[in-house]
Amino acid sequence: MSKEFHYDVVIIGSGAAGLTLALKLADQCRIAVLSKGELTAGSTYLAQGGIAAVCDANDSTQSHFDDTMTAGGHLCRPGAVRQTVEGGRAAINWLIEQGVPFTRDPDGALHLTKEGGHNHRRVVHAADATGRAISESLIHQARQHSNIDLFPHAIAIDLITRRKLKLADNRCVGAYVLDQRSGHVATYLSPFVVLATGGASKAYLYTSNTDGASGDGIAMAWRAGCRVANLEFNQFHPTCLYHPQAKSFLISEAVRGEGGRLLLPDGSRFMANFDPREELAPRDVVARAIDHEMKRLGCDCLFLDISHKPAEFVRSHFPTIYAKCLEYGLDITQQPIPVVPAAHYTCGGVMADEHGRTDIPGLYAIGETAFSGLHGANRLASNSLLECIVFASAAANHIASQLDQQPPLPTTPFWDESQVTDSDEDVVISHNWDELRRFMWDYVGIVRTKKRLQRALNRVSLLQQEISDYYSNYKVTKDLIELRNLAVVAELIIRSAMRRKESRGLHYTLNYPNLLPEQRDTLLTPHNYDWGGEELIR
């Protein structure tokens, strides 16, 4: 039996962005927070390094601004960068109020670490499990609030808009959502819907992300008629643990920030051959250097060594990494860590303005699923959690200003499953999933060419037809929803990469190895785009 829920605000995603927005609005309205898995299932929980913010008298927001612009290949939107860095200290203070136990110096001041691309120590952290500390604190606060309803194992299928309902004056009014425990699809209606669904790094064979990073918000927004931008910029984290049992385990940027050295199999250092900043170069530079050396030598991994530091220093600064590596027989106080690059962060996304508004009234996008203009061609380390807090706060303020002007919600049909059956061929989903991730890794990875991109586009077109046929004939499942979304986002990544005729930041192509003199964003517009007359991104 289908159910219908009515809320003032529906938030799709339970990471730092979604929960921050919920908590900022909870005293004023009723909110639903949907999570496709457990509430801790997203990327926030896994974040190790920290959250960048100017908290030291010797640092400045101008320096943070400059570092962000430099790391982003000067493609960042200055307004978005200013908004983010100037909101840094307030974001940290708010998180402290929520109970986040940040690491402190003996004198009680926040301990600040340094990461690649930063010219100052400005990364606030909770040991090496900052995301976990933030996630657990925000979930705890959300559970205490009577106006916030949390729905784990609820995966959004598609957005509901007035245009889809054949009504005038387009607006997002809700979403169809699969309750994975009951197997039924419910309708969530609201005048304000927020996409906080994270990125799409699961489009790649090797990734630091969880299985849920399937680009759901980007795909749903695109199908609904929103523009997307800069999806060719996929950040590959230089250092994921290379071990057959260590699925997706990240070795934090902070290890290099605290003196970790990258080594070839013979024990020699090599980063000085690629960049004068050596191990503290931005992630795109380090990832390409590692990729280059692995291909040159024909080896499966390189090494990151922090064992020259005192053992107690290593254990106290990186307790999570130390314990995880020890599980696999690696004592990082005594030996180097085998590492490989892996897809890590989606720098582009759904176009959104300084308030998080998308092209469709009533629909907002925040966090990794959004293109705010902050990251440009490459995300500066630890700016992502900061973006979540700052833009969630801005979106909350904008929604709050409109709560007393809520338009009436239209009558919406229930999800119709009468013409479909349960599948007896789920192997098709797993095979398509594997094929997509493999050709994305081979053809749309760290180094690209025109020929590779065209091959990828041909393959994804065939896959999408198979997925469409399957989607039309069988009942939806979590795996099918994610595969459908990944195929959409994979095509958007490929088409974005084909449009950029230069190498900038995270997009490196052998056909166009140089920079163009003018910085331009890559904008893709869906066929059903309905421009309302106000340009959101300037």
Secondary structure, DSSP 8 states (H G I E B T S, - for coil): ---EEE-SEEEE--SHHHHHHHHHHTTTS-EEEE-SSSTT-SHHHH--S-EE---STT--HHHHHHHHHHHTTT-S-HHHHHHHHHTHHHHHHHHHHTT----B-TTSSB-EE--TT-SS--EE-STT-HHHHHHHHHHHHHHH-TTEEEETTEEEEEEEETTTTT-SS--EEEEEEEETTT--EEEEE-SEEEE-----GGGSSSBSS-TT-S-HHHHHHHHHT--EE-TT-EEEEEEEE--TT-TT-B--HHHHHTT-EEE-TTS-B-GGGT-TTGGGS-HHHHHHHHHHHHHHHT-S-EEEE-TTS-HHHHHHH-HHHHHHHHHTT--TTTS-EEEEEEEEEE--EEE--TT-B-SSTTEEE-GGGEE-SSSTTS--TTHHHHHHHHHHHHHHHHHHTTGGG------------TT-B--S-THHHHHHHHHHHHHHHHHSSSSB-HHHHHHHHHHHHHHHHHHHHHHHHB---HHHHHHHHHHHHHHHHHHHHHH--S-BTTB-BTTS-S--SS----EE--TT----S-----
